[in-house]
Each structure stands twice: as C-alpha cells, then as structure tokens.
Amino acid sequence: MTNEQYGGHLTIAHPRDPSTVASRTRTDSKDNMSQRWKQHVRGDSLLWLLEDDNPSVRYFALRDLLGRPTDDPHLIGAQSSIMASRPVKEILEAQYPEGYWVKPGRGYSPKYRATVWQLMFLADLGATSNEAIDRACRFVLEHSLVPEEGLFSATKAGTGTIACLNGNLLGSLQQLGYGDHPTVRTVSEALARTIVEDGFNCRANSSNRADKQTWLPCAWGAVKALRALALIPRRQRSPVVKKALDRGADLLLSRDLATADYPSGSGLVSPLWFKLGFPLGYASDVLEALDVLAQLGHGGHPSLRRAIDLVLEKQDSEGRWPLERTLTKTWTSFGKRNRPSKWVTLRAMNMLSRLP
C-alpha cells in the first residue's frame, strides 16, 4: 500500500484494487481544511481506513477526509457497497415487512434492537434509501411522534420527548434523505423552541424524575440536538434554530470538556464520556462533543484544548484509535472492544479536520 503524495494532488494505491483513487488537483479551501488531521495523527492510518473491508468507513474517508467530489467513481463504488455490507444486511434482515423491528409501536424498547435504534445505526453506516429503509423511516415518522408536543417520544407521554432521542432521530432521518419531510421540519422547530424556552433539562439527569424542579441540563442531549440542528443548511436555519445552536454551544463550552463536570443528578461524571466508541446510542462522548463544536465554528475555543489533547493521547503509534465502548444486544456487531477501530479513528480524524 503506497501513498505517493498527500495534499492537493493525491494518488493512493489500494492493495486489493489495481486502480487508484483518482488523482485530482484540489485547491479549494474545503479540501485544505479536510486534511488538517495530518498534523495531529502519528501514523498513516488513512490508508488503513481506505481498505475495502469496511465500505462505510472507506466511503466516509473518501468523502470527508479526502474531499472527493460526488461524481468520483471510487466514492460512488464505496457507497454502493455499503448496502451489501454485513452490518447493513444483518440489520435489514431482522426487519418486519411493515417497517419495524421487534414489535410495532414507539420503537424505543428494547434497546438496542427496536426500530428507532436501527434507523440511527443505518444512518451511521451511511446506508442509502431503498424500499426497506423508506418503510422504516415512514414507520418512525408515523408512530414515534407525539403530535401535541411536535416531538418524537420514547413513550406515549410527553415525558419521553428527550433531547437525545429527538436529536438522534432528526439527524438520522436527515442523513437517510428525509430532511425536507414536513414532520422532520416540524420536529426540528419544536426541538429548537424547547431548547430556547427550557434549555436541556432532562428527567434522566435528576435526583427525582417525578419532580421536574430537580431536572438538570444534560450535556449528552445538548450534543445530540446540536448535531442534528447543525445538519440544517445555514440558509435554511430559522431564528429559533440559530438561538438553540447558540444555547447548546454555551452549555457545552461552560465546562472543560476534559473534566465534563456538568450538573448531574447523581453528582458524578459518567465514565462513558471518556470512552470513545461506535455507535453511541443515546450517550455521548468527549469526541462527539468536540466534533459538533468544531463543526459549529468553536474548534479554537480555549476550553477545548485539554479535551483535544485527551483524544490525541488515545491514538497508538500508527495513528489508530481503539474501540473503548460499543453497544451490545444489537442485530450486528461494530468491532471488538480495546482493539484498533476504523470507526473511532474515522471519528477522531473527522474532528481534527474541522479544527482551525
């Protein structure tokens, strides 16, 4: 595997593909930004990510780290291979013809085999719309919404309309091609209004879930909501969406991400915050928080420096990051814990590419 030249004019030879990634002179600022990760990574892990054993990672690396255009044949080939990959096939094989997994209804339980989680995983994997995925999206849009709240819910009551679920589902639906769906737009606005009016207070972050006065703002929910709202094109963001993005960034930047001592009902910082993983589900980690803040233009904020160093210290001598956390009781697997992970490495390099 050889790397003849990094930078604007790039040629990569692939070990199982006699052709090479198309050589192309890239002078635009987006391409220069996409390769900022190089100054932080210890080894040449990009070539590892471009191997064809994981079409999803290969696709995202070509698109996001190398800035390949949408008509690039290697990008198109990687994307087309995603639907035939083991994780996507195993998830879709467990789907019922009506579009749900396990049982009809809200689709939140059981974690992590019910419907809403599969939508999240398929989006994370870079799956593209087909008949089965369209059925799943329509099922969630029809069954997981609480109309009077204008939000998705894990339960029949409004108490299930938590920020992390709404952020995850909004982001997933947008990535799966439903960004312009009327319900997705409605939920985006409703989530933004809730954030502006009530912040990120969550019953799960409380010493007494029955007492709303004890609910505290949830950093996990803030990360998930920001990640979804940031996917809305800038010119399409309403004033309330812009305010919600600012409020979420203010919350996350109010603490050192390397300490993460946000208000907590238990008085403790969750150890999951410091374990880099894939997929994340409702929880977040320091890397996801860094990534969304950098995406929103806060990558140079001084409160992020120690957290960036924390992430950098986790890479090995070859520039690979380990899978410290993954979800269990899923229809497929996403890697072995404590082993070098293409997914976590991709996540880290994407974050680094967005730093100023």
C-alpha positions in Angstrom: 0.0 0.0 0.0 1.7 3.2 -1.1 0.9 6.9 -0.6 2.6 8.7 -3.4 1.5 12.2 -2.3 -0.8 13.8 0.2 -2.2 17.2 -0.2 -3.8 18.8 -3.2 -2.7 16.3 -5.9 -3.3 12.9 -4.4 -2.7 9.3 -5.6 -3.4 6.3 -3.4 -2.8 2.8 -4.5 -5.1 0.3 -2.9 -3.9 -3.3 -2.0 -7.0 -5.1 -3.3 -7.9 -2.7 -6.1 -5.5 -2.3 -9.0 -6.9 1.1 -9.8 -6.1 4.1 -7.7 -8.1 6.8 -6.1 -8.4 9.3 -8.8 -5.6 11.8 -8.9 -7.0 15.3 -8.7 -5.7 18.7 -8.0 -7.7 20.3 -5.2 -7.1 23.9 -4.5 -10.4 24.9 -2.8 -10.4 25.7 0.9 -12.7 22.8 1.8 -10.1 20.3 0.6 -7.3 22.1 2.6 -9.5 22.0 5.7 -10.3 18.4 5.3 -6.7 17.3 5.6 -5.8 19.3 8.7 -5.9 16.0 10.6 -2.5 15.1 9.2 -0.6 17.4 11.6 -2.1 15.5 14.6 -2.0 11.8 13.5 1.1 9.8 14.4 0.9 7.2 11.7 -0.5 6.8 8.2 -3.9 5.4 9.3 -5.7 6.9 6.3 -4.6 4.1 4.0 -6.0 1.6 6.6 -9.4 3.4 6.5 -9.4 3.2 2.7 -9.2 -0.6 2.7 -12.4 -2.1 1.2 -13.3 -4.4 4.1 -15.4 -1.7 5.6 -17.2 0.1 2.7 -18.9 2.6 5.1 -15.6 3.8 6.6 -14.0 3.8 3.1 -16.9 6.0 1.8 -16.7 8.5 4.6 -12.9 8.7 4.5 -13.0 9.4 0.7 -15.8 12.0 1.1 -14.8 13.8 4.3 -11.1 13.3 4.8 -10.1 13.5 1.1 -12.8 15.7 -0.1 -13.7 13.5 -3.1 -16.5 15.0 -5.2 -19.8 13.3 -5.6 -19.0 12.1 -9.1 -15.8 10.4 -8.0 -16.0 6.7 -9.2 -14.3 5.4 -6.0 -16.7 7.3 -3.8 -19.7 6.0 -5.8 -18.3 2.5 -5.6 -17.8 2.6 -1.9 -21.3 4.0 -1.3 -22.9 1.3 -3.5 -21.0 -1.4 -1.5 -22.5 -0.2 1.8 -25.9 -1.8 1.3 -24.3 -5.2 0.7 -22.0 -4.9 3.8 -22.6 -7.3 6.7 -23.9 -4.7 9.3 -26.5 -3.3 6.9 -27.6 -6.7 5.7 -27.9 -8.1 9.3 -30.0 -5.1 10.4 -32.3 -5.2 7.5 -32.8 -9.0 7.7 -34.3 -8.5 11.1 -36.9 -6.0 9.9 -40.6 -6.9 9.7 -42.3 -6.2 6.3 -44.3 -3.3 7.9 -41.1 -1.5 8.6 -40.5 -2.0 12.3 -38.1 -4.2 14.3 -39.1 -6.5 17.2 -42.7 -5.1 17.7 -44.9 -2.2 16.4 -45.2 0.9 18.4 -42.8 3.7 19.5 -39.8 1.6 18.6 -37.7 2.6 21.6 -37.6 -0.6 23.5 -35.9 -3.0 23.8 -32.5 -1.2 23.5 -30.8 -1.8 21.0 -32.9 -3.9 18.8 -36.1 -1.9 18.4 -36.9 0.3 15.5 -35.5 3.8 16.3 -32.1 2.4 17.0 -31.9 0.6 13.7 -32.6 3.9 12.0 -29.7 5.5 13.9 -27.4 2.6 13.1 -28.3 2.6 9.4 -27.6 6.3 9.2 -24.3 5.9 11.0 -23.3 3.3 8.5 -24.0 5.5 5.6 -26.9 3.4 4.2 -28.8 4.9 1.3 -32.5 5.0 0.8 -34.2 1.9 -0.5 -37.7 0.3 -0.1 -36.8 -1.3 3.3 -35.3 1.9 4.7 -38.1 4.0 3.4 -40.6 1.7 5.3 -38.6 2.2 8.5 -38.4 6.0 8.1 -42.2 6.2 7.5 -42.9 3.9 10.4 -40.9 6.1 12.8 -42.5 9.3 11.4 -45.9 7.8 11.9 -45.5 6.0 15.3 -42.9 7.8 17.3 -44.3 11.3 17.1 -46.3 12.9 19.9 -48.4 15.4 17.8 -49.3 17.7 20.6 -45.7 18.1 21.5 -44.4 18.1 17.9 -41.5 15.9 19.1 -40.5 12.2 18.9 -41.1 10.3 22.1 -39.8 7.1 23.7 -43.2 6.7 25.5 -46.8 7.6 24.8 -46.5 10.6 27.2 -44.6 13.8 26.6 -42.1 12.8 29.3 -40.4 10.7 26.6 -39.6 13.6 24.3 -36.0 13.8 25.4 -33.4 15.8 23.6 -31.0 12.9 22.9 -33.8 10.9 21.2 -35.0 13.8 19.1 -31.5 14.8 18.1 -30.6 11.2 17.1 -33.7 10.6 15.1 -33.6 14.0 13.4 -30.0 13.5 12.4 -30.7 10.0 11.2 -33.7 11.0 9.1 -31.8 13.8 7.5 -29.0 11.5 6.6 -31.4 9.0 5.1 -32.9 11.5 2.8 -35.9 12.8 4.8 -34.5 16.3 5.7 -37.3 18.0 3.7 -40.1 15.9 5.1 -42.7 18.1 6.8 -42.6 16.1 10.0 -38.8 16.4 10.2 -39.1 20.2 9.7 -41.8 20.4 12.4 -39.7 18.4 14.9 -36.6 20.5 14.2 -38.5 23.7 15.0 -40.2 22.1 18.1 -36.9 20.9 19.4 -35.3 24.3 18.9 -38.2 26.1 20.6 -38.0 23.7 23.6 -34.2 24.3 23.9 -34.7 28.1 23.7 -37.5 28.1 26.3 -36.4 25.3 28.7 -32.8 24.5 27.9 -31.7 20.9 28.0 -33.2 19.9 31.4 -33.9 16.2 31.4 -35.7 13.8 33.7 -33.0 11.3 33.3 -30.5 13.7 34.8 -32.2 14.2 38.1 -32.3 13.0 41.7 -36.0 12.6 41.4 -37.5 12.0 38.0 -41.1 12.7 39.3 -40.1 16.2 40.4 -39.5 18.5 37.4 -37.8 21.0 39.6 -34.9 18.6 40.1 -34.3 18.1 36.4 -30.8 19.3 35.3 -29.4 20.2 31.9 -28.0 17.2 30.0 -24.8 17.6 28.1 -25.5 14.3 26.2 -28.8 15.8 25.0 -27.1 19.0 24.0 -24.6 17.2 21.8 -27.2 15.1 20.1 -29.5 18.1 19.5 -26.7 20.3 18.2 -25.5 17.5 15.9 -29.0 17.3 14.3 -29.7 21.0 14.0 -26.2 21.6 12.6 -27.2 19.4 9.6 -29.8 22.0 8.6 -28.2 24.1 5.8 -27.2 27.6 7.1 -29.6 29.4 4.8 -32.5 27.3 6.0 -32.0 27.8 9.7 -34.8 29.7 11.3 -34.1 32.3 14.0 -35.1 29.8 16.7 -32.8 27.1 15.4 -29.9 29.6 15.4 -30.7 30.5 19.0 -30.9 26.8 20.0 -27.5 26.2 18.5 -26.0 29.1 20.4 -27.6 27.9 23.7 -26.3 24.4 23.2 -22.8 25.6 22.5 -23.0 27.9 25.5 -23.8 24.9 27.7 -21.1 22.6 26.3 -18.5 25.4 26.5 -19.4 26.3 30.1 -17.2 23.4 31.3 -13.8 22.0 30.4 -14.7 19.0 28.2 -11.8 17.1 29.6 -13.4 17.3 33.0 -17.1 17.4 31.9 -18.3 18.4 35.4 -21.7 19.4 34.1 -24.7 19.4 36.5 -25.5 15.8 37.4 -28.4 14.3 39.3 -26.0 11.6 40.7 -23.3 14.1 41.4 -20.9 12.1 39.3 -19.4 12.4 35.8 -20.4 9.4 33.6 -17.3 7.3 32.7 -18.9 6.8 29.3 -17.9 10.4 28.4 -14.3 9.4 28.3 -14.7 6.1 26.4 -14.6 6.6 22.7 -17.0 4.3 20.9 -19.2 3.4 18.0 -22.1 3.5 17.7 -23.0 5.8 20.6 -26.8 5.5 21.0 -28.3 8.0 23.5 -24.9 8.5 25.3 -22.3 10.9 24.0 -18.5 11.1 24.5 -15.9 13.8 24.5 -15.1 13.2 20.9 -18.6 13.7 19.7 -18.9 16.9 21.7 -15.6 18.2 20.2 -16.7 17.3 16.7 -20.0 19.1 16.8 -18.5 22.2 18.5 -15.8 22.3 15.8 -18.4 21.9 13.1 -20.2 24.9 14.5 -17.0 27.0 14.4 -15.9 26.7 18.0 -12.9 24.5 17.4 -10.5 27.2 18.6 -12.2 27.8 21.9 -9.6 27.6 24.7 -11.9 25.3 26.8 -11.4 22.6 24.2 -7.6 22.3 24.3 -7.3 19.8 27.1 -10.1 17.6 25.6 -8.4 17.6 22.2 -5.2 16.5 23.9 -7.1 13.8 25.7 -8.3 12.4 22.4 -4.9 12.7 20.8 -3.3 10.7 23.6 -5.6 7.7 22.9 -4.1 7.0 19.4 -1.4 4.4 19.0 1.9 4.7 17.2 0.2 4.0 13.9 -2.4 6.7 14.3 -5.2 4.4 15.2 -7.8 4.8 18.0 -9.2 1.9 20.0 -12.9 1.0 20.3 -13.3 1.6 24.1 -17.1 1.3 24.0 -19.7 -0.3 21.8 -23.3 -1.3 22.2 -24.5 -4.8 22.9 -27.8 -6.6 22.2 -27.8 -5.3 18.6 -28.6 -7.1 15.4 -25.0 -6.8 14.2 -21.6 -6.0 15.7 -19.4 -3.0 15.2 -16.0 -4.2 16.3 -14.2 -5.6 19.2 -13.5 -3.5 22.3 -10.0 -2.4 23.1 -8.8 -3.1 19.5 -7.9 -0.5 16.9 -11.2 0.7 15.4 -11.7 2.1 12.0 -14.9 3.8 13.2 -13.3 5.6 16.1 -10.3 6.5 14.0 -12.5 8.0 11.4 -14.4 9.9 14.0 -11.2 11.3 15.5 -9.8 12.3 12.1 -13.0 14.0 11.1 -12.9 16.1 14.3 -9.3 17.0 13.8 -10.1 18.1 10.2 -12.5 20.7 11.5 -10.1 22.4 13.9 -8.8 25.8 12.9 
